[in-house]
Amino acid sequence: MNIDALKMATSLGSNTYNRQNWEDADFPILCQTCLGENPYIRMTKEKYGKECKICARPFTVFRWCPGVRMRFKKTEVCQTCSKLKNVCQTCLLDLEYGLPIQVRDAGLSFKDDMPKSDVNKEYYTQNMEREISNSDGTRPVGMLGKATSTSDMLLKLARTTPYYKRNRPHICSFWVKGECKRGEECPYRHEKPTDPDDPLADQNIKDRYYGINDPVADKLLKRASTMPRLDPPEDKTITTLYVGGLGDTITETDLRNHFYQFGEIRTITVVQRQQCAFIQFATRQAAEVAAEKSFNKLIVNGRRLNVKWGRSQAARGKEKEKDGTTDSGIKLEPVPGLPGALPPPPAAEEEASANYFNLPPSGPPAVVNIALPPPPGIAPPPPPVSVVAECVQMWAVGERQPCFPTRVPRIDGPQISCH
């Protein structure tokens, strides 16, 4: 197709129907991050400046600088494509959660298969424009408008504050090659580039919009898969939730005011000594909803509480047999510094051998008899014969004096009575 034919196709006189569908807007659809932190922004508006990178129709392009030392940004898609997916016209992230479309669709459990061919895309876009014109503009249209359920995963991954670091300038390619001569006046960043093999370095705007092969979405979904979650127990009779970390300020009334919205509450048992509570619901469905809505995000009176499922009677009986558990089935942490369990008693064979000093088994153990001294005024009893004979032998060889009343001849002659 030559240039003259292209000019004729886009002229005011020809192709009037397609020209009527071109977008002419007064203000872009942007997220807070792309808009910048400066409340006073000067924008340039170019009517029919570029083609939309999704539907290939001319639209009004806006260009602005979001802040000091930031790069200039502009709209990339038309407002019709932005409203179909409820995304920003520049970064193509969801306006409600600040997440990629692939992550949002996975959290809401739906798939929006938009046509990708030129003819079907044009027909689909015209129908969506008609639906947008008939709506009040407060809710998204198409498949996204029918998805009314919220997702706990999206609430955990959602960005609550703007991320202005995303508006920084690109890296200076001349500085990387060592040829930049601007110095501090260079509007680009003088930093080392990231690894070219990093999957985040290869992003495509169409993949981001259609929610396929988005490396940022893959990274967020992997992070969501590793986040802690509370799975309901297999025993359907369990309708009790354990709430820990109450402290001294949270009462039964505070817990009832929070959990009554999920269903009928049968009983609430608060254990002040353990600073926990057990909330029993009338139905299993109400307990599952309360566990899903309260796990890892329950804050009462400024205090974060821990929510878990209660234990069944069978599991509670097994836990009682183990040490370190209470009647409610809560495992207690061991106290540091206490001695461990005592060893088992010795066997019968070990009790027979009273070898407490690990002496070699040379003979029968000697028995030592220790006698108490007699009371005053009473003569001591005569010692055993073996002791007398030993004393006499030692006196006979001159090693000591005899200590027992006896009269025996000494080796050197004289006879001495024991004193």
C-alpha positions in Angstrom: 0.0 0.0 0.0 1.6 3.3 -1.1 1.6 6.6 0.8 -1.2 8.2 -1.2 -3.5 5.3 -0.6 -2.7 5.5 3.1 -3.4 9.3 3.2 -6.7 8.7 1.4 -7.7 6.0 3.9 -7.1 8.3 6.8 -8.4 11.5 5.2 -11.5 13.3 6.5 -13.6 12.6 3.5 -13.0 8.9 3.2 -13.4 6.1 5.8 -15.7 8.3 7.8 -17.1 5.4 9.9 -13.6 4.4 11.2 -12.8 8.0 11.9 -15.8 8.3 14.1 -14.5 5.5 16.3 -11.2 7.3 16.9 -10.8 8.4 20.5 -10.8 12.0 21.5 -10.4 12.3 25.3 -9.7 15.2 27.6 -7.8 13.3 30.4 -6.1 9.9 30.5 -6.9 6.9 32.7 -3.8 6.5 34.9 -2.8 4.9 38.2 -1.3 6.9 41.1 2.2 5.6 40.4 2.3 6.8 36.8 0.7 10.1 37.6 3.4 10.9 40.1 3.5 12.5 43.5 3.4 16.1 42.3 -0.2 17.4 42.5 0.6 20.0 39.8 1.4 18.4 36.5 1.7 19.9 33.0 0.5 17.5 30.3 0.8 17.8 26.5 -2.2 16.5 24.5 -1.8 15.3 20.9 -5.0 14.4 19.2 -4.8 11.2 17.3 -1.1 11.1 17.9 -0.4 7.4 17.8 -2.1 4.0 17.2 -3.2 2.0 20.2 -0.7 -0.9 20.7 -3.6 -3.3 21.2 -6.5 -2.4 18.8 -4.3 -0.3 16.3 -6.8 2.6 16.3 -5.6 6.2 16.5 -6.2 7.8 20.0 -5.3 10.9 21.9 -1.8 10.7 23.4 -0.9 12.4 26.7 2.7 13.1 27.7 4.0 14.4 31.1 6.8 14.2 33.6 5.7 12.5 36.9 8.4 14.2 39.1 11.9 15.6 39.5 14.6 13.3 38.0 12.0 11.1 36.5 11.5 10.2 32.9 8.7 11.5 30.7 5.8 9.1 30.3 3.0 8.8 27.8 -0.2 6.8 27.3 0.3 3.5 25.3 -3.2 2.2 24.8 -6.6 3.8 24.1 -9.2 4.3 26.7 -11.5 1.7 25.3 -8.8 -1.0 25.7 -8.1 0.4 29.2 -11.7 0.1 30.3 -12.1 -3.4 29.0 -9.4 -4.6 31.3 -9.7 -1.9 34.0 -6.0 -1.1 33.6 -3.8 2.0 33.5 -3.2 3.4 30.0 0.6 3.6 30.6 1.8 0.7 32.8 -1.2 -1.6 32.0 -1.5 -2.7 35.7 -4.9 -3.2 37.3 -6.3 0.0 38.7 -7.8 -1.6 41.8 -5.0 -3.9 43.0 -1.9 -2.6 41.1 -1.1 -6.1 39.8 -0.6 -7.5 36.3 -3.7 -8.8 34.5 -2.5 -12.4 34.6 -2.3 -12.3 38.4 -5.7 -10.6 38.7 -7.4 -13.1 36.4 -5.8 -16.0 38.3 -7.0 -14.6 41.6 -10.5 -14.1 40.4 -10.5 -17.6 38.7 -11.6 -16.5 35.2 -10.1 -16.2 31.8 -11.0 -13.4 29.4 -10.3 -14.7 25.9 -10.3 -11.6 23.7 -10.0 -12.0 19.9 -6.6 -11.3 18.5 -7.3 -11.1 14.8 -8.0 -7.8 13.1 -11.6 -8.4 12.0 -12.7 -10.1 15.2 -10.9 -7.6 17.3 -12.7 -4.7 15.6 -16.1 -6.3 16.0 -15.4 -7.1 19.6 -14.2 -3.6 20.3 -17.3 -2.0 18.8 -19.6 -4.2 20.9 -17.7 -3.3 24.1 -17.8 0.4 23.2 -21.6 0.1 22.9 -21.7 -1.6 26.3 -19.5 1.1 27.9 -21.7 3.9 26.6 -24.8 2.2 28.1 -23.1 1.8 31.5 -22.6 4.4 34.2 -18.8 4.1 34.0 -18.3 3.0 37.6 -17.9 -0.7 37.0 -15.8 -2.5 34.4 -17.5 -4.2 31.4 -17.1 -7.6 29.8 -16.0 -10.7 31.7 -14.3 -8.6 34.4 -17.6 -6.9 35.2 -19.3 -10.2 35.9 -16.6 -11.4 38.3 -18.0 -10.1 41.6 -16.1 -12.3 44.0 -12.9 -11.0 45.6 -9.8 -13.0 46.3 -7.7 -13.3 49.4 -4.6 -13.8 47.3 -5.1 -10.5 45.6 -5.6 -8.7 48.9 -2.3 -10.0 50.1 -0.4 -9.2 46.9 -2.0 -5.8 46.2 0.2 -2.8 46.4 -1.3 -0.3 48.9 1.1 2.6 48.3 2.4 4.1 45.0 5.8 2.8 43.7 7.4 5.9 42.3 10.7 4.1 41.8 9.2 2.7 38.6 9.3 6.2 37.0 13.1 6.5 37.2 15.0 7.2 33.9 16.4 4.4 31.9 20.1 3.5 32.1 22.5 5.5 30.0 23.9 3.3 27.3 26.8 5.6 26.7 27.8 5.5 30.4 27.8 1.7 30.2 30.3 1.9 27.3 32.3 4.5 29.1 31.5 7.3 26.5 29.0 9.5 28.4 30.4 13.1 28.6 27.4 14.8 30.3 28.2 13.8 33.8 25.6 14.9 36.4 23.6 16.7 33.7 22.8 13.4 32.0 19.0 12.8 32.2 19.6 9.0 32.3 20.8 6.8 35.1 24.5 6.0 35.5 24.1 2.5 37.0 25.2 -0.9 36.1 22.5 -2.7 34.1 20.8 -5.9 35.3 21.6 -9.4 34.1 20.4 -9.7 30.5 19.4 -13.3 31.3 17.0 -12.0 33.9 13.4 -12.9 32.8 12.2 -9.5 34.1 14.4 -7.8 31.4 12.2 -9.2 28.6 8.7 -7.8 28.9 6.1 -7.4 26.1 3.1 -5.0 26.3 0.8 -7.3 24.5 1.6 -10.3 26.7 1.0 -8.0 29.7 -2.4 -6.9 28.3 -3.6 -10.4 27.3 -2.3 -12.0 30.5 0.1 -14.6 29.0 3.8 -15.2 29.4 4.2 -12.2 31.7 7.5 -12.6 33.8 6.3 -10.1 36.5 3.1 -12.1 36.9 5.0 -15.4 37.1 7.2 -13.9 39.9 4.1 -12.8 41.9 2.3 -16.1 41.4 5.4 -18.0 42.7 5.4 -15.7 45.7 1.7 -16.3 46.3 2.3 -20.1 46.2 4.9 -19.9 49.0 2.7 -17.7 51.3 1.3 -19.4 54.4 -2.3 -20.6 54.2 -4.8 -22.2 56.5 -6.3 -25.4 55.0 -9.5 -26.7 56.6 -9.2 -30.1 58.4 -10.6 -33.3 56.8 -12.8 -33.9 59.9 -16.1 -32.2 59.0 -17.2 -32.2 62.6 -14.6 -29.6 63.6 -16.3 -26.2 63.8 -14.0 -24.6 66.4 -11.3 -21.9 65.7 -8.3 -21.3 68.0 -7.4 -17.6 68.4 -4.1 -16.9 70.1 -2.2 -13.8 71.3 -5.1 -12.1 73.0 -3.2 -10.3 75.6 -4.9 -8.6 78.6 -7.0 -6.1 76.6 -9.1 -8.3 74.3 -12.3 -9.6 75.8 -15.0 -12.0 74.7 -17.1 -9.1 73.5 -14.4 -8.0 71.2 -14.1 -11.4 69.6 -17.9 -11.8 69.3 -18.2 -8.4 67.6 -15.7 -9.5 64.9 -16.7 -13.2 64.3 -20.5 -12.8 64.4 -20.5 -11.5 60.8 -19.4 -15.0 59.5 -22.3 -17.0 61.1 -24.0 -18.1 64.2 -21.6 -18.6 67.2 -22.3 -21.4 69.6 -19.8 -20.7 72.3 -16.7 -18.6 73.0 -14.3 -19.8 75.6 -11.5 -17.4 76.7 -8.5 -18.9 78.5 -6.9 -15.9 80.2 -4.0 -17.9 81.5 -2.9 -19.0 78.0 -4.1 -15.7 76.4 -6.2 -17.6 73.8 -9.8 -18.3 73.0 -11.8 -21.1 71.3 -14.7 -20.0 69.1 -17.2 -22.7 68.1 -19.6 -22.0 65.2 -22.9 -23.6 64.7 -22.1 -24.7 61.1 -18.9 -25.9 59.4 -19.5 -23.4 56.5 -19.4 -20.4 58.9 -16.2 -21.7 60.5 -14.5 -22.0 57.1 -15.5 -18.5 56.0 -14.3 -17.1 59.4 -11.0 -18.9 59.0 -10.5 -17.7 55.4 -11.3 -14.1 56.2 -9.3 -13.9 59.5 -6.2 -16.0 58.9 -3.0 -13.9 58.9 -4.9 -10.6 58.8 -7.0 -10.4 62.0 -6.3 -7.2 64.1 -8.4 -6.5 67.1 -7.8 -3.4 69.2 -4.5 -2.8 67.4 -3.2 -6.3 68.2 -2.6 -8.9 65.5 -4.1 -12.3 66.5 -3.2 -15.8 65.3 -6.1 -17.9 63.9 -5.9 -21.7 63.6 -8.3 -24.6 63.4 -9.2 -26.5 66.5 -8.4 -30.2 67.1 -10.8 -33.1 67.0 -11.5 -35.3 69.9 -9.4 -38.2 68.5 -6.4 -36.0 67.9 -6.9 -34.5 71.3 -6.7 -37.9 73.0 -3.5 -38.8 71.1 -1.9 -35.6 72.2 -2.7 -36.2 75.9 -0.5 -39.3 75.8 2.5 -37.2 74.9 4.5 -34.9 77.2 4.2 -31.2 76.9 0.5 -30.9 76.0 -2.5 -29.6 77.7 -6.1 -30.8 77.9 -7.1 -28.3 75.1 -4.6 -29.9 72.8 -2.1 -27.0 72.7 1.5 -28.1 72.6 3.6 -26.3 75.2 7.2 -25.3 74.5 9.9 -26.9 76.7 11.3 -24.7 79.5 15.0 -24.1 79.0 17.4 -25.1 81.8 15.4 -28.1 83.1 17.0 -31.6 83.1 15.8 -34.2 80.7 14.1 -37.5 81.4 15.9 -39.9 83.8 17.4 -43.1 82.3 15.5 -46.3 82.8 16.3 -48.5 86.0 19.0 -51.1 85.6 18.2 -54.7 84.9 18.2 -57.5 87.5 21.7 -58.7 86.5 23.1 -55.2 87.0 21.5 -54.8 90.4 23.3 -58.0 91.6 26.8 -56.5 91.0 27.2 -53.6 93.4 30.4 -52.4 91.6 29.9 -48.7 92.1 33.6 -47.8 91.7 34.2 -49.8 88.5 36.7 -52.1 90.2 38.0 -55.1 88.3 36.2 -58.4 89.3 39.3 -59.9 91.1 37.3 -61.3 94.0 34.3 -60.9 96.3 33.8 -57.3 97.4 35.1 -56.4 100.8 32.5 -55.5 103.4 33.5 -52.7 105.7 31.8 -52.5 109.1 31.8 -49.1 110.7 30.9 -49.3 114.5 29.7 -46.4 116.5 31.6 -45.4 119.7 30.0 -46.7 122.9 28.3 -44.3 125.3 30.4 -43.0 128.2 30.7 -45.3 131.2 30.3 -48.5 129.2 33.3 -50.7 128.3 33.8 -51.2 124.6 33.0 -54.7 123.3 35.9 -56.9 122.4 37.0 -56.6 118.7 36.8 -59.5 116.3 39.5 -62.2 116.4 40.8 -61.3 113.0 41.4 -57.7 114.0 43.3 -58.8 117.2 45.5 -61.2 115.3 46.4 -58.5 112.8 47.2 -56.0 115.6 49.4 -58.5 117.3 51.3 -59.4 114.2 52.0 -55.7 113.5 53.2 -55.2 117.1 55.4 -58.3 116.9 57.3 -56.9 113.9 57.6 -53.5 115.6 55.3 -51.5 113.3 52.9 -50.4 116.0 51.9 -50.8 119.6 49.2 -53.3 120.5 45.8 -51.8 121.1 44.0 -54.8 122.5 44.4 -56.6 125.9 46.6 -59.6 125.2 49.9 -61.1 126.4 52.1 -62.6 123.6 55.8 -63.0 123.3 57.6 -60.4 121.1 60.3 -61.4 118.6 63.0 -59.4 120.4 62.3 -61.2 123.8 60.2 -59.2 126.3 56.6 -59.8 127.0 54.5 -56.7 127.0 50.8 -56.4 127.9 48.7 -54.3 125.5 47.9 -50.9 127.1 
